[in-house]
Amino acid sequence: MAKKLKIGIIGSGGIAQSCHMKGYESIPDLCEMVAVCDMNPEIAKQAADKFGISQTYTDHREMLADPEIDAVSVATPNKYHLQPTVDALNAGKHVICEKPLGMNAEECRIMCRTAKETGKILQVGLQSRFSGPLRFMKEYVDAGKMGHVYYARAQALRRRGVPAWGVFIEKDKQGGGPLIDIGVHVLDLTLFLMGYPKPVSASGKTWDTLGKTPDLFNYWGQYDRSKFTVEDFAVGMIKFEDGSVVVLESSFMGNLSGDPFQTQLFGTKAGAVVKPYGGDESVQIFTEVDQQLFDMKPANVPNVESAHVAEIQAFVDAILNDKPSPVPGENGLILNAIFDALYKSSETGHEELVDVTF
């Protein structure tokens, strides 16, 4: 494509302005934002003024009718991912949709089928895999240094970190709590490093006691406890077709030390702890050579200033150079299908099958 890509933004609030739009702004020679859409016209105008965009809309369908627009970001609340994404794909636009891809696996199936039918890129907004530590670790794993990664422990835990804004605490609008809000990131980066094995079944348990307790401190301010309908803590065990297992832990509130966000990999040749935003301690590798045990920290982890900007740059590059989606919609479907099984398992008390067909 010789001309610069023309980009539209659907949902122009915080995540759009601080992440997606900054990403497009970073590569002005390759793309330009030409339209923003938000149900709230004041937010749409604010975003347009901030980034120098002339066209604003309150109805995404009107925006998508513009034949000049090549691709869109869908940065709406989870409840409103499905329809704008499907409409954009059917209108011939490439789409990057914020995580989680859908409220549930069924929504993801519809989006994945539409992307396949239209031949357009569908990318899931999972920026953590674009961080420096993940780039280093992916190369290390793909080079065979870890052997077969047969077990992983993924943690996205907050001691007191309930989002006090937006709709993060309302299940009918969000689909779930920390499991699908922050657990989605650590599970994605874990499965990405493991080669995205096919999940078979999952067993899990969720709790909502702390999130509903009115007198507990919250770092991010007060919120209406009566509206808290999501879990505050979730744990699950996921089994995969290749025999590997992942244990996932995620919380908005938990009585623990710190706020660990990391994955621990156990391979037949080496193990590792990976923290995508962990600074000097972002990657630690544990291995053995000639019956000597080694704990290693790489000194050449790539420096990525913003993983959010990097994911947008990868999206634009894929479109311009006819590459596959950097984060395929199918990955989003796998994640949502696992969460569906974990939530169902918590209700039934039984291990549940994971369905990733579409």
C-alpha positions as CSV (number, residue, x, y, z in Angstrom):
1,M,0.0,0.0,0.0
2,A,1.7,3.2,-1.2
3,K,-0.4,5.7,0.7
4,K,-0.4,6.2,4.4
5,L,-3.0,4.2,6.3
6,K,-6.0,6.1,7.5
7,I,-7.0,5.2,11.0
8,G,-10.3,5.5,12.9
9,I,-10.7,5.2,16.7
10,I,-13.8,3.6,18.2
11,G,-14.0,4.4,21.9
12,S,-11.8,7.4,22.5
13,G,-11.4,7.4,26.3
14,G,-8.4,6.6,28.5
15,I,-7.0,3.5,26.8
16,A,-7.4,5.0,23.4
17,Q,-5.7,8.3,24.2
18,S,-2.9,7.0,26.4
19,C,-2.1,3.9,24.3
20,H,-3.6,3.4,20.9
21,M,-3.5,7.0,19.7
22,K,0.0,7.6,21.0
23,G,1.0,4.5,19.0
24,Y,-0.3,5.8,15.8
25,E,1.1,9.3,16.5
26,S,4.6,7.7,16.8
27,I,4.7,6.7,13.1
28,P,3.3,9.7,11.2
29,D,5.0,8.6,8.0
30,L,3.1,5.3,7.9
31,C,-0.4,6.3,9.2
32,E,-2.7,9.1,10.2
33,M,-5.7,9.2,12.4
34,V,-8.6,10.7,10.5
35,A,-11.6,10.0,12.8
36,V,-12.6,9.3,16.4
37,C,-15.9,7.9,17.7
38,D,-17.3,7.8,21.1
39,M,-20.9,7.5,22.5
40,N,-20.0,10.6,24.6
41,P,-19.5,13.5,22.1
42,E,-17.4,15.5,24.6
43,I,-14.9,12.7,25.0
44,A,-14.7,12.3,21.2
45,K,-14.0,16.0,20.8
46,Q,-11.4,15.9,23.6
47,A,-9.5,13.1,21.9
48,A,-9.8,14.8,18.5
49,D,-8.6,18.1,19.8
50,K,-5.7,16.5,21.6
51,F,-4.4,14.7,18.5
52,G,-5.5,17.2,15.8
53,I,-8.2,15.1,14.2
54,S,-11.1,16.8,12.3
55,Q,-13.8,14.1,12.2
56,T,-15.8,13.0,15.2
57,Y,-18.7,10.6,15.5
58,T,-21.0,9.2,18.1
59,D,-22.1,6.2,15.9
60,H,-19.3,3.9,14.8
61,R,-21.4,2.7,11.8
62,E,-21.3,6.2,10.4
63,M,-17.6,6.4,10.8
64,L,-17.1,2.9,9.2
65,A,-19.0,4.1,6.1
66,D,-16.0,6.3,5.2
67,P,-14.2,4.3,2.4
68,E,-11.0,6.1,3.1
69,I,-10.5,4.5,6.5
70,D,-8.2,1.4,6.3
71,A,-8.1,0.2,9.9
72,V,-9.6,0.9,13.3
73,S,-8.8,0.5,17.0
74,V,-11.7,-0.7,19.1
75,A,-11.0,0.7,22.6
76,T,-14.5,0.5,24.1
77,P,-15.6,-1.3,27.3
78,N,-15.6,-5.1,27.0
79,K,-19.4,-5.2,26.5
80,Y,-19.0,-3.2,23.3
81,H,-16.2,-5.0,21.6
82,L,-18.2,-7.4,19.5
83,Q,-20.4,-5.3,17.3
84,P,-17.9,-2.6,16.4
85,T,-15.3,-5.2,15.6
86,V,-17.7,-7.3,13.4
87,D,-19.0,-4.2,11.7
88,A,-15.5,-2.9,11.0
89,L,-14.3,-6.2,9.5
90,N,-17.4,-6.4,7.4
91,A,-16.8,-2.8,6.2
92,G,-13.4,-3.9,5.0
93,K,-11.3,-2.5,7.8
94,H,-8.5,-4.1,9.7
95,V,-9.1,-4.2,13.5
96,I,-7.1,-4.1,16.7
97,C,-9.5,-4.8,19.5
98,E,-8.6,-4.2,23.2
99,K,-8.3,-7.2,25.5
100,P,-10.1,-9.4,26.3
101,L,-11.3,-9.9,22.8
102,G,-14.9,-10.6,23.9
103,M,-17.1,-11.0,27.0
104,N,-17.0,-14.7,26.4
105,A,-15.8,-17.3,23.9
106,E,-19.0,-17.2,21.8
107,E,-18.4,-13.5,21.0
108,C,-14.8,-14.3,20.1
109,R,-16.0,-17.1,17.7
110,I,-18.1,-14.6,15.9
111,M,-15.2,-12.1,15.5
112,C,-12.7,-14.8,14.4
113,R,-15.2,-16.2,11.8
114,T,-15.8,-12.7,10.5
115,A,-12.1,-12.0,10.2
116,K,-11.5,-15.3,8.4
117,E,-14.4,-14.6,6.0
118,T,-13.3,-11.0,5.2
119,G,-9.6,-11.7,5.1
120,K,-8.9,-8.7,7.3
121,I,-6.4,-8.6,10.2
122,L,-7.9,-9.0,13.7
123,Q,-5.4,-8.3,16.4
124,V,-6.0,-8.5,20.1
125,G,-4.6,-5.7,22.3
126,L,-2.2,-7.7,24.4
127,Q,0.7,-5.5,24.7
128,S,2.8,-7.3,27.3
129,R,4.2,-9.7,24.7
130,F,5.8,-6.7,23.0
131,S,7.8,-5.8,26.0
132,G,11.6,-6.2,26.0
133,P,11.7,-9.1,28.5
134,L,9.1,-11.0,26.4
135,R,11.0,-10.4,23.2
136,F,14.2,-11.7,24.8
137,M,12.5,-14.7,26.3
138,K,10.6,-15.7,23.2
139,E,13.9,-15.9,21.3
140,Y,15.5,-17.9,24.1
141,V,12.6,-20.4,24.2
142,D,12.4,-20.7,20.4
143,A,16.1,-21.4,20.2
144,G,15.4,-24.6,22.3
145,K,17.3,-23.4,25.4
146,M,14.3,-24.2,27.7
147,G,13.5,-27.6,26.2
148,H,9.9,-28.5,26.6
149,V,8.1,-26.1,28.9
150,Y,5.7,-28.5,30.7
151,Y,4.5,-26.4,33.6
152,A,4.1,-22.7,34.3
153,R,2.8,-20.6,37.2
154,A,1.3,-17.3,36.0
155,Q,0.5,-14.5,38.5
156,A,-1.3,-11.2,38.1
157,L,-2.0,-10.3,41.7
158,R,-2.8,-7.0,43.4
159,R,-3.0,-6.5,47.2
160,R,-5.5,-3.6,47.0
161,G,-6.0,-2.6,43.4
162,V,-9.7,-2.5,42.5
163,P,-10.1,0.0,39.6
164,A,-12.4,2.8,41.0
165,W,-13.3,4.1,37.6
166,G,-15.1,2.8,34.5
167,V,-17.1,-0.5,34.7
168,F,-14.4,-2.8,35.9
169,I,-16.5,-4.0,38.9
170,E,-19.7,-4.7,36.9
171,K,-19.8,-8.2,35.4
172,D,-22.7,-7.5,33.0
173,K,-20.5,-4.8,31.3
174,Q,-17.0,-6.3,31.9
175,G,-17.5,-10.1,31.7
176,G,-15.5,-10.7,34.9
177,G,-13.0,-9.3,37.3
178,P,-9.2,-9.6,37.6
179,L,-9.2,-12.9,35.7
180,I,-10.2,-11.3,32.4
181,D,-8.8,-7.8,33.1
182,I,-5.2,-8.5,34.2
183,G,-5.1,-12.3,34.3
184,V,-5.6,-12.2,30.5
185,H,-2.2,-10.4,30.1
186,V,-0.1,-12.8,32.2
187,L,-1.9,-15.9,30.7
188,D,-1.3,-14.6,27.2
189,L,2.4,-14.0,27.7
190,T,2.7,-17.4,29.3
191,L,1.0,-19.2,26.5
192,F,2.9,-17.1,23.9
193,L,6.2,-18.3,25.4
194,M,4.9,-21.9,25.4
195,G,3.9,-21.8,21.8
196,Y,0.2,-21.4,22.5
197,P,-0.6,-25.1,23.1
198,K,-4.3,-26.2,22.7
199,P,-6.1,-26.2,26.0
200,V,-8.2,-29.2,26.9
201,S,-9.8,-28.6,30.3
202,A,-9.7,-26.2,33.2
203,S,-10.6,-26.3,36.9
204,G,-10.9,-23.1,39.0
205,K,-12.3,-21.2,41.9
206,T,-13.2,-17.6,42.4
207,W,-14.0,-15.5,45.4
208,D,-15.6,-12.0,45.9
209,T,-15.5,-11.5,49.7
210,L,-12.8,-8.8,49.9
211,G,-14.1,-6.8,47.0
212,K,-17.5,-6.4,48.6
213,T,-16.2,-5.6,52.1
214,P,-17.0,-1.9,52.7
215,D,-14.3,-0.9,55.1
216,L,-11.2,-2.2,53.3
217,F,-8.6,0.2,52.0
218,N,-8.1,0.5,48.2
219,Y,-5.1,2.2,46.6
220,W,-7.1,3.5,43.7
221,G,-9.9,5.1,45.7
222,Q,-13.3,4.3,46.9
223,Y,-15.9,2.5,44.7
224,D,-19.5,1.4,45.2
225,R,-19.4,-1.9,46.9
226,S,-23.0,-2.6,46.0
227,K,-22.0,-2.6,42.3
228,F,-19.2,-5.1,42.8
229,T,-20.4,-8.2,40.9
230,V,-17.1,-9.6,39.7
231,E,-14.6,-11.8,41.5
232,D,-11.8,-10.2,43.5
233,F,-9.6,-13.3,43.4
234,A,-9.4,-16.2,41.0
235,V,-7.2,-19.3,40.7
236,G,-7.2,-22.0,38.1
237,M,-5.4,-25.0,36.6
238,I,-5.4,-25.4,32.8
239,K,-4.4,-28.7,31.1
240,F,-3.2,-28.7,27.5
241,E,-3.1,-31.2,24.6
242,D,0.7,-31.6,24.7
243,G,0.6,-32.6,28.4
244,S,1.6,-29.2,29.8
245,V,-0.2,-27.5,32.7
246,V,-0.5,-23.8,33.7
247,V,-1.7,-22.6,37.1
248,L,-3.1,-19.1,36.9
249,E,-3.6,-16.7,39.9
250,S,-5.2,-13.3,39.6
251,S,-6.6,-10.7,42.1
252,F,-7.8,-7.2,42.6
253,M,-7.6,-7.7,46.3
254,G,-5.6,-10.3,48.3
255,N,-3.7,-10.3,51.5
256,L,-0.2,-10.8,50.0
257,S,3.2,-9.1,49.7
258,G,3.4,-6.7,46.8
259,D,1.7,-6.9,43.5
260,P,3.4,-9.8,41.6
261,F,2.9,-9.8,37.8
262,Q,5.1,-12.5,36.4
263,T,5.2,-16.0,34.9
264,Q,7.5,-18.8,36.1
265,L,8.3,-21.4,33.4
266,F,9.5,-25.0,34.1
267,G,11.3,-26.6,31.1
268,T,13.2,-29.8,30.6
269,K,16.5,-27.9,30.0
270,A,15.9,-24.7,32.1
271,G,13.5,-22.7,34.1
272,A,12.8,-19.0,34.2
273,V,11.0,-16.2,35.9
274,V,9.8,-13.5,33.5
275,K,8.4,-10.1,34.6
276,P,7.5,-8.0,31.6
277,Y,7.8,-4.8,33.5
278,G,10.3,-5.9,36.1
279,G,13.3,-3.7,35.4
280,D,16.7,-5.3,36.3
281,E,15.0,-8.4,37.6
282,S,12.8,-8.8,34.5
283,V,14.4,-12.2,33.4
284,Q,16.0,-14.8,35.6
285,I,17.0,-18.2,34.1
286,F,17.8,-21.4,36.1
287,T,19.7,-24.1,34.4
288,E,22.4,-26.8,34.8
289,V,25.7,-27.3,32.9
290,D,28.0,-30.2,33.6
291,Q,26.2,-30.9,36.9
292,Q,26.7,-27.3,38.0
293,L,23.6,-25.3,38.7
294,F,23.4,-21.7,37.4
295,D,21.2,-18.8,38.1
296,M,21.5,-16.3,35.3
297,K,20.3,-12.8,34.5
298,P,20.8,-11.6,30.8
299,A,22.4,-8.3,30.3
300,N,21.0,-7.6,26.9
301,V,17.3,-7.6,27.3
302,P,15.8,-5.2,24.6
303,N,14.7,-1.8,25.8
304,V,11.1,-1.1,24.7
305,E,10.0,2.3,25.8
306,S,6.3,1.5,25.5
307,A,4.8,-1.9,24.8
308,H,1.5,-0.2,24.0
309,V,3.2,1.9,21.3
310,A,5.0,-1.2,20.0
311,E,1.8,-3.2,19.6
312,I,0.3,-0.4,17.4
313,Q,3.4,-0.2,15.4
314,A,3.3,-4.0,14.8
315,F,-0.4,-3.7,13.7
316,V,0.4,-1.0,11.2
317,D,3.4,-3.0,9.9
318,A,1.3,-6.1,9.4
319,I,-1.2,-4.2,7.3
320,L,1.3,-2.4,5.2
321,N,3.5,-5.5,4.6
322,D,0.8,-8.1,4.3
323,K,1.9,-10.0,7.4
324,P,-0.3,-12.2,9.6
325,S,-1.9,-10.6,12.7
326,P,0.8,-10.0,15.4
327,V,-1.7,-11.3,18.0
328,P,-4.3,-13.4,16.2
329,G,-7.9,-13.3,17.1
330,E,-7.6,-17.1,17.7
331,N,-5.4,-16.4,20.7
332,G,-8.1,-14.1,22.1
333,L,-10.6,-16.9,21.6
334,I,-8.4,-19.4,23.5
335,L,-8.0,-17.0,26.4
336,N,-11.8,-16.3,26.7
337,A,-12.6,-20.0,26.3
338,I,-10.3,-20.8,29.2
339,F,-11.9,-18.1,31.4
340,D,-15.4,-19.4,30.5
341,A,-14.3,-22.9,31.7
342,L,-12.7,-21.5,34.9
343,Y,-15.8,-19.5,35.8
344,K,-18.0,-22.5,35.1
345,S,-15.8,-24.8,37.1
346,S,-16.0,-22.4,40.1
347,E,-19.8,-22.7,39.9
348,T,-20.0,-26.5,39.3
349,G,-17.0,-27.6,41.4
350,H,-15.9,-29.8,38.5
351,E,-13.2,-29.7,35.9
352,E,-14.7,-28.3,32.6
353,L,-13.8,-28.8,29.0
354,V,-12.3,-25.8,27.0
355,D,-13.9,-25.3,23.6
356,V,-11.7,-23.3,21.1
357,T,-13.5,-24.2,17.9
358,F,-14.9,-21.5,15.7
